[in-house]
Amino acid sequence: MRRLRVLLAKGGLDGHDRGLRVLALALRDAGFEVVYMGMRVPPEAVVRSAVQEDVDVIGLSFLSGAHMEYVERLVQLLGSEGLTGRFRLVVGGLIPQGDIERLLALGVDRVFPVGSSIAEIVGYLSSIRPADTG
């Protein structure tokens, strides 16, 4: 069985990606294949890369408050491309408690707010098998 492939991107206009880079290395060290897209990646590029790279999980990080608008657009794009349910969608960063349920209702599988540990994220991703994603 192949290793789980995780795409990581920083949405919105966040000014730094140190935490996401640390997470990318930790995921790689834990045995995942990581596609790292970096900062200020538009939703269209995320969808395109997720398909091209045949990833299982899309992981998005936000600190700028753009998470709701960005995820709404990403989910809309996935739907219009017939990709709803194809990828697990994970969001992390500075996410207000009141937005977590809204993100889950949009189709996000898991939210990791600030303070979540790398071990928690690795544990969650370890529970996903590539065959689970479609």
N, C-alpha and C positions, 0 to 999 in steps of 0.2 A: 504494500500500500504506500502511496506517495505521501510526502509530508504536507501538512497544512500550509497553504500559501496565504499570506496576510499582506494586504496593501495598506500602507500607512500614509496619511496626508494631513496637512494642516490647512483647515479651511478658513476662509475669511482673511482679514488683513492683519493677523497676529504678527508681531514683530520678532518673535524668536521661536526656535524649534528644539531647544536643548532637551527638554523632557521627552519629546517624541524621538529624538535621535538616541537617547539613552534606552528608551523602550525598544526601539528597533534592534539595537545590539543585544539587549536582554532576550528578546524573542528569538533572534538568530542563535544565540548561545543555548537556548532551551530546545533547539531543534526545528524551529519553524523556518520556512522559506519566507523572506521578507522582501517586499517591493516597496522601497521608500521613495515617495514623490516629493517630499519637502514642503515648503511654505507657499501660501497664497495660490493654492491649486484650485481652479474652478471646478464645479461639479461635473461639467461636461468632460473634462480631462480625467477625472476619477473614474467615471463610467467607462470611457474609452479604454483606459489602462487596465481596469478590472477585467474587461472582456479579453483584451489582447494578452494579458499575463495569466489568464485562467486562474484567478485567485478564488479563494473560498470565503474570505472575510475582508470587508472594507472597514478599516479603523480610521476614524477621524478625530482630530484634536482641535479644541477651541479654547481660546482665552479671551477673545474679543467681543463675545456676546452675539456672534453671527450664527450660532448653532441652529436656531429654529428655521430661519430663512434658508440657510444652506441645506439642511437636511430635507426640508420640504421640496426644494428644487431637485435634489439628488433623487429622492423617492419618485418625483414626477418623471424625471428622465428615465429611471429604471422601468417605470410602468410603460412609458411611451415606446421603449425599446423591447418590450416583452420580457424584461428581466426581473420582474417582481418575484422575490423569493429565491433568486439564483445565488445571491450572496448573503452571508450573515453581515449585519451592519452593527458596528460597535462605535460608540461615541464616548469621548472622555474630555476632561479639562474642567474649566470653570463653568459648570452647569448648575444654575439655581435649582434648588430642590423642587420648586413648583413646575419646572420645565421637564423633569424626568418622565412623568406620566405622559406628557404631551409627546415627547420623543418616542416613547414606547408605542403609543397609539399610532404614530406615523409609520411604524414598522422597524424601529431600532430594536435590536435583540437585547442589548445590554448597554447600560450607561455606567461609566466609571468616573465619578466626580473627583475633583482635586482631593488628594489624600488617599486615594486608592493605591494599594501597593502593587509593585510589579509582580509579586508572587500571586496576588489575587487575579491579575490580568492573565498571567501565564496559566494559572489553574483553570480559569474559564475557557481559554482557548484550547487547552489540553483536552477538554471534554468534548470538543467538536471533532468529528471525523470528516475527511474530505467528502465522503459519500453522503453526508448529511446535508450538503449545501445544494444539491440539485444535480 
